[in-house]
Amino acid sequence: MNPEIFLGYAKRFRWQLAIGTVFVVILCGFVLWMVFSGATRKPVIVQAPVIIEVPTSTEALVARRLDGVMVDPSIAALAPRAVMIENHPDARPVSGLSKASIVIEAPVEGGITRYIAFFAASTTIEQAGPVRSARPYYVDWASAWNASYFHVGGSPEALDKIKGMSGFINVDEFFNGNSFWRDSSRVAPHNAYTSSALMDKLLLKKDAASSMAPLAWHFQDAVSSTDRGDVPTFRIPYGGSFNVRWDYDQERGVYVRTLSGAKQKDRDGSAVEANNVIVIKTEQKVLDSYGRLSVRTTGSGDAVAYRDGKKFVMRWRRSPGEPIRFESTDGTEFVFTRGQTWIEVTTSDEIFAGLGN
């Protein structure tokens, strides 16, 4: 640009240029102040650490009355749920035995056996069954543990006994159909099942979910592998497809059950095992033309206990209304290993004499 023309413009717009210069100076000063004061910097937000509070019990774990498993004190004394589960060959494989804390197997009519499975109140059972009818001696065992008793009908003697029992929590499918279901893939009468969810729902409705089990047995921790015994196998010849063999797994410290020559598994594939197996000798008599039995559940009798790979010659004792108790021949109380217990009931001298062979 021609200098003379530039000077002419400068003189003509000198006030505007002066004001603009002052504005630029002020603007630059402001910018410099912003930079050095830190006002233009993005603030750094320091976030406080997230603390997740994990609830912890203020009380130590205690032995559950039913099986000695260490649990929170709030559930240790809750009464169990007892379910009648059949053992007819047409019902196999059955469901739920692998999750039961206590199972009692005893003869019923026709030379077959049947189970009563006791489930801890806090145990989740997706399926238990097939559920079958009650017998009076199973009612005795259920009531002794203050258990709610789930069954489908029963013998006349069993139903009469139940009617005369005050406070007994009786759950018969005939009057509590919503607590059971019928499996369409199974043929009746081998198709009735229940679950812990259905049992709990009914017991809450009956205001019976918080009932208590008696303090009956005492427990110890499992022994180390070096302290395990060398009694590997024993048999209970109930007869035919009901013959039972228990094999001790030395490495795992558990007894594995074989039924009719095959390792027994639940319907879901879970192996049926136990930490303690006790065989008791009692007596029976036939009640009617159907061959239904009366089995003695009180008094005392011979017993053999298997625990930790060892065999113990015992006596069983039971007073009315109490769980079965076990003691050595010198009167010392038998101490169970924590975990599952099976009680095999025999009424034959020949069967009892053959144990351990």
Steps between C-alpha positions, in 0.01 A plus 500: 500500500619860424638653826324829436165324465568301826585821690183658368290214633687511831426872549141456392433201742746589776240481779373160387857370480577635847194334648578172317857505624385553858251211460770269362734588787226437756405171328860379495539592866186308588615195305842510669330525841276203420796285393725576795223493762394152389143606436509345152615162622243214517441418865620157614231317696642264759241232562482345845557121501187284496476291817285187470383380836482119515263392774664261741339296770585608850456142615717197424359216293344216694418137426162444341299269721400274215839416347774695678578719199630838617243771425382838621340475846172638364433183299681235702197384701225527238289187469548295181260406224439124477391349168382145431694381193437163344752240386293296256703406189242683283573820693875499447697715477344691787570863583637682802682231700841650426395827668340351811668542837354176636342208312333205672434194284265233629292213360138541404256247358584282202866458586588852388660784696410866525685814610421789726735784405562784744600828335646792693276806492762702313573234235380571147335198337380537144324163503432239767314180425317308378307572819301206635272407786562509872560209734468522880868443580606773259256731678681415825837596353368821344329619817813423705691765304203740513502483122225607264393175330433499124327191357223380269232329706594213727408170656196502734733459800717793394207733435336405831827569681532841336144595597582441865820708501478853635721758329630260234553683170335261257511581127298246301471558125130410519439819699795713388516445127673832431806376690557220248496445126454202275773434244341406168814311395447250783220247540272528805538436787872560449465863390430722802773751591560796724776758543646721771327802347158336524572365848615837628200678350259271679686510832502879495126491441459262793728719713720194553821603323673596826433183699805347669671163481610322819863488604568128459840414349855629534754535223869522427709621207601243242823324588814538291577245231766340719244432775243329277421135551527201269143364491431563131163336433189367666175364362136504602321218317143625506439263211475514121522845346507656850840366597733774622876531516697788649862554387735727690690749285824520692624807316186713548390351831140422394286191453365442148170316467433220252142384441421180312856475371535857368627816667193691604446845359216747523300584193720806444814284502618585852663207679335368815765506773525522878745594772342261750305179445329322789317170479243424771326175584135506606183292464197508275158344473246487220191712563256411222428297188696750291814407690542842660742493789537627851865568579621556855650848537537527879704315755846385399682255278824405332668742262817524295640839405739577216694825516841608367565156353449333839236263639346554846281249682221708655159505664211717386251647746185702458229621733161612363520845345882505482748446217698174486816511710809286470754389757784253530468183704650683802237777475721762332311725261582448134641814335417555134721648231346822372290445189247253368381199699314193376318266738429156353224319690504121493260251652689184411757326720655357187543845346653641813736204544625548145610859540858571403531190279 
